């Protein structure tokens, strides 16, 4: 029977604690990503139903969409699934608003 040193036990506790914190951080990331992504759904629905995006700033959405695309790239670079998924979905929603803005408002 092998006797474990106090240092080995402490290393195992630290490793477990680190893994738990990583899981917790990922969970928080997914929750934040879900909420901020879902926030765009009402805008998409409103523009689609009203067939008007007159009150939507095209400049703001173009800048925002560009920023989301860069965040998506960043997510791939750091291999962060919360960042990748949230920004991929948000990018689709933001592009949908831009397309509807151009289509419905004739710009």
Buried (B, 14 or more C-beta within 10 A) or exposed (E): EEEEEEEEEEEEEEEEEEEEEEEEEEEEBBEEBBEEBEEBEEBBEBBBEEEBBEEBEBEEBEEBBEBBBEBBEEBEEEEBEBBBBBBBBBBEBBBBBBEBBEEBBEE
